[in-house]
Amino acid sequence: MDIATILGIVLAIGAILGGQALEGGHVGSILQLTAFIIVMGGTFGACCVQNPLSVVLKAFSSLSMAFAGSRIDNKGTIALILDLANVSRKQGLLALEGKLKGIKDPFIQKGVQLIIDGTDPKAVHEILEIEVEHHEEAGILAAKVWEAAGGYAPTIGILGAVLGLIHVMENLADPSKLGGGIAVAFVATIYGVGMANLFFLPLANKIKLKLKEEASARTMTIMGLVGLAQGENPRLLQEKLEGFLPHSERTHEKKK
């Protein structure tokens, strides 16, 4: 679980509700179902108009990236590639077939299979690079749905405010109905601006950040697999791949 995401949401909501309480207000005064329906329904309706349904569904599934902890294990990947390089150096590339079933990462497994099949190192690089680019592009499209939601929500909030004021003007003769209309008018604006700046836009940026981290890890993996296909010296390959790690995690740095 990504603690920063959870902590940020709790802090943001807590600050708003805490400020409301300090001013003598009540939480119930900003809990307006009508305003929520207008803002959320209008926002996601606009997102569906802008994007294909498959992209919108991908956007919801990509939320797990913002809330889940990092699944990237660069040190583990380097150790695996070096193990494969040592096996290949001693027994030949075909010996890697015995290691194939033990590889859990489908991306690495695909690369190793290409190497076993005798694919040219340049072709291995191109095939894997295309897969990385496709995955990142799909993720960026999903993140842009949340960016779009962040752009639409404040405007839909203003629309909700106008609808609330229209309701107020229609019922000036009946004071009992004025309160509800005024509440929708102001709360809809709060929901629109709040959802955009506390949830939609931050989530979009967090997803993009996670995609960038994944792309960097995949780039390192491709470099390692190409080196494996070219029969590079494991020690030289280790030096090259550890360039992607923080200085504190590099083997040669720890020895100093």
Residue pairs with C-beta under 8 A, 6 or more apart in sequence:
1 67
1 68
1 69
2 66
2 67
2 68
2 69
2 70
2 206
5 66
5 67
5 203
5 206
6 67
8 202
9 198
9 199
12 198
13 198
16 194
17 27
20 26
20 27
20 29
20 30
21 27
29 183
29 187
30 187
30 190
32 183
32 184
32 187
32 188
32 191
34 180
34 184
35 160
35 164
35 183
35 184
35 187
35 188
35 190
35 191
36 191
38 156
38 159
38 160
38 163
38 184
38 188
39 153
39 156
39 157
39 160
39 188
39 191
39 192
39 195
40 191
40 195
42 152
42 156
42 159
42 160
43 149
43 152
43 153
43 156
43 192
43 195
44 56
44 149
46 148
46 152
46 156
47 56
47 59
47 145
47 148
47 149
47 152
48 56
50 145
50 148
51 59
51 141
51 144
51 145
51 148
55 141
55 142
55 145
56 145
58 138
58 141
58 142
58 145
59 142
59 143
59 145
59 146
61 142
62 139
62 142
62 143
62 207
63 203
63 207
65 139
65 206
65 207
65 210
65 211
66 203
66 206
66 207
66 210
70 210
70 213
72 213
72 214
72 217
74 217
74 220
74 244
74 245
75 245
75 249
77 105
77 108
77 217
77 220
77 221
77 224
78 220
78 224
78 238
78 241
78 242
78 245
80 103
80 108
81 108
81 221
81 224
81 225
81 227
81 228
81 237
81 241
82 234
82 237
82 238
82 241
83 99
84 96
84 99
84 112
84 228
85 227
85 228
85 232
85 234
85 237
86 234
87 95
87 96
87 99
88 95
88 96
88 228
88 231
89 231
89 233
89 234
93 115
93 116
93 118
93 229
94 116
96 112
96 115
96 116
97 116
99 112
100 109
100 112
100 113
100 116
103 109
103 112
107 128
107 131
107 218
107 221
108 221
108 225
110 128
110 131
111 124
111 128
111 221
111 222
111 225
112 225
112 228
114 123
114 124
114 127
114 128
114 229
115 124
115 225
115 228
115 229
119 127
119 229
120 229
121 226
121 229
121 230
124 222
124 225
124 226
124 229
125 222
125 226
128 218
128 221
128 222
128 225
129 222
132 215
132 218
132 219
132 222
135 214
135 218
136 211
136 214
136 215
139 207
139 208
139 211
139 214
140 208
140 211
142 207
143 204
143 205
143 207
143 208
143 211
144 204
145 204
146 200
146 201
146 203
146 204
146 207
147 200
147 201
147 204
149 195
149 196
149 200
150 196
150 197
150 200
150 201
150 204
151 196
153 191
153 192
153 193
153 195
153 196
153 200
154 189
154 192
154 193
154 196
155 192
156 188
156 192
157 188
157 189
157 190
157 191
157 192
157 193
158 188
158 189
158 192
159 188
160 184
160 185
160 188
160 189
160 191
160 192
161 184
161 185
161 186
161 188
161 189
162 185
163 184
163 185
163 188
164 181
164 182
164 183
164 184
164 185
164 186
164 188
165 181
165 185
166 181
167 177
167 180
167 181
167 184
167 185
168 178
168 181
168 182
168 185
171 177
171 178
171 181
172 178
216 244
217 244
219 244
220 241
220 244
223 240
223 241
224 237
224 240
224 241
227 236
227 237
227 240
227 241
228 237
232 240
238 251
239 252
242 249
242 250
242 251
242 252
247 253
248 254
